[in-house]
C-alpha cells in the first residue's frame, strides 16, 4: 500500500473514532441532563409539599394556641374581622 493509501485509511479511521466518541459523549450528556432534570423536579416537589405541610401545621398550631390563650387568660378573640372592628 502506498503512503497516500495509508494516509487516507488513517484519516477514515480517525473520523470514525471521532464520530463514535461524539456519539458516546452525547449519550453521556443526555443521561446527565436527565438526572439533573429529575433531581430538580423532585427538589421542587419536595419544597412544595414541605410548604403545604408546614402551612397546615401553622394553622393548626395557631388555632390551638388561641384556644389555649382563651382558656388560660379568659380572653375572647373576635371571630369577625371587619375593617370597622379593626379600627376600633
Secondary structure, 3 states (H helix, E strand, C coil): CCHHHHHHHHHHHHHHHHHHHHHHHHHHHHHHHHHHHHHHHHHHHHHHHHHHHHHHHHHHHHHHHHHHHHHHHCCCCCCCCCHHHHHC
